[in-house]
Amino acid sequence: MDSSKKPTTTSKFSKTFHKVTSFKLATKTLSGNGFCLLLPREKPENCDEFTKDETKSRDRAAMQAFVSKLFATISTIKASYAELQMAQFSNYNIEAIQSADQVVVDELRTLSDLKHTFLRKQIKSSPPHVTFLLTEIQEQHSLMKMYDITIKKLQAQIEAKETKFSALQQNLRETILINRSHARRLNSSGSFSILDNVTLSSSSNPRDFILVLHYAMKSVRDFVNVLVNQMENADWDIDIAVNAIQPNLQFPDKTHKFFVFESFVCQEMFKDFDTLVFALQNDHSIRYYIDQFTNLKSANATHFLNQYPNSSFGKFTRSKYLCLIHPKMEASFYGNLNQRKLVNSWGCPETTFFAAFAEMARRVWILHCLAFSVDQKVSFFNVGKNCRFSEVYMESVTSEALLCGIDGIAVAFPVVPGFMIGKTVVQSKVYLAQAKG
């Protein structure tokens, strides 16, 4: 074997014996017959009289041995205390706890004795090189014990990670099975609603509300696409329409103009969302809202309106349509106001435009019913124009604006209102622009 790759333990003990040899030399007295170790203070018969240098050398060796013993004792206390903690918090081994505790107590007593020895200036011991060797062995033993404890801790962490990994694998398998079940249901029935995962009760959690909110916002975006297509078909100038809603705004991407129409629709559809004015009735019972949610969560909006035109949902849809769709807009789309007249007389137009609007109204309506069916107070808030951006209450609908830094941006206009569910904040979605000044 190459001598340059010897174990580090051999090197360690080589240094130890080198130090021991030095101590031996420090305590050696020269004579014609060799040397002797100076244990007592009296002058040995076969040794010459002590010299001053030899006395200093002997005292220095004794002090070094004393310090070595001090640090070895501290290392033993440290290792024993670590062993005590390991026994307490891993498997609570009573015998190991008592054993480690006794070692700590014994070494503390040794430490106290060393303190008194130092204060009394009675630093005497067996030959220094022997003391040094014993303390070096003691310190190495403590170091090995610390390594052993560290290995056990790492093994415990590995076992904990493996347990967590197994749990995550089990969750993944269960999720895959649930997804496959949903896929089978979708393929067999041809339709599947995320509302099937919402269980109504007075203690429903905010996650259900957020789920239904996303469900409602998808229908808002679908309606906005239909609305913009109708504008383009009617030869509207989209830029002029955008500027009429949000004047003097520069958009780095032309697709961002759709956020203006989405904001316009949301402001009307969610107006008075957290009040009874929204539902156009005075029923305060939670049971009423649960029934409304249950009846409409899987219903076809236009079929329901045809069957129950005077229902609460029918009144809500009629009111929102007449407020959101201006007569001039409808006249430009169809050349007349027949659709508006039909809605005003509790009818249900058979057009793609109204079908998209009715579906959006249905989803916003069931979101309102969900909000009023829980025992936690649900309220909504709008963010004002030119407000400072807050990551707690707001979320940007685009990522480009955030590249300027939070201090350099402000709210150009709110897109989706925010909500408060008890103490839980559902962030408002806003469109950001460069802050003025």
Order of alpha helices (4+ residues) and beta strands (2+ residues): alpha-alpha-alpha-alpha-alpha-alpha-alpha-alpha-alpha-alpha-alpha-alpha-alpha-beta-beta-beta-beta-beta-beta
